[in-house]
Amino acid sequence: MWTHGTKVILKQFVAKTVTEGGLVLPDSSAVKLPTGEVVSVGDKVKVVKPGSVVQFNPYSGTAVTVRGVAYLVLDQEDILVILGEGEYEQ
């Protein structure tokens, strides 16, 4: 899967609502900015690459489903924070 220009395709992480010990977390303790891992980037994107873990504007992007997997397509300008590469523990 690929995109063009300044678009970024990412897979959004789901915020944990139950701890490993079984405690249910209230909505107020959830991460405020949505977080996801970059899957693909357009040819004009310079700030992130596939595998980058980012936080982005919650009101941006277009949801798409490909072969039953949900992705979000957004512009690189909607990325607010780059958290790092690869695995990220929420």
N, C-alpha and C positions, 0 to 999 in steps of 0.2 A: 504494500500500500504506500502511496506517495502523494504529495501535494506540490503546489508551486508557489512562487512569489514569497511573501512574508508569512505564509500560513504555517501553523504547527499542528500536528495531530498528536493527541495524548490520550492516555488511559487514566481516568480519574480514580484515585484511591477513595475507598469508603471509610469514613471516620468510625473508629471503634465505639460501640455503645455498651459493651460488656468487657470488663477486665478479665485477665487470665484466671483470677481468683473467683470470678462469678459476680462481681459487683456491677450493678447497672449504673452507667454514667448518665447524668441528666444532659439535656441538650445544651445547657449553658457551659458545660465543660468541654464540648466538642471544639475542634479546630475551627476558627472563624473563616479563614481563607481556604478554599478547596485546594487540594494537592493532587498532583498527578505525575506520571512518568512520560516523557516525550518518546513517541514511537517513530515519528517521521517529521522531517522539516522541509520547507520549500527551498529553492535554490538561492534565494536572497536572504535567508535567515543566517545571522552571524553570531548571535548571542548564546544559543543553545544547540545541542546536538542530540541525536537519539540516545536514550539512557539517562539524560538529565532529569532530575527530580525538581519540580517547580511548584510554586503557588501562584494562583492567577485570580483575576477579577471574577467574582462569582456570578456576575451578570453578563458575561461575555461568552462567545462561542456558539457553535451549532452542534447539537448531538447527532451522531450518525451511528448506525449499527451495520457491521460488516460480518457476515457469517455468524451471526448470533452474539458478537462481542460489541459492547458499547464503547464508542470513542467520542472525543470532543475535538472539533476543529476550531482553532482560534488564531487570531493575529498575534505575532510576536510582541506587539506593544501591550497586549493584555497580560503578559507574564510580569508579575510584580517582584518575585523573589526566586532566585536559583539556589536550591538547597544543597545540591551536589550531584554526584553520579551514582547510578545503580541503586542498591537497596537503601531504603530509608525507613527507619522505625518511627511510627507515629506516636 
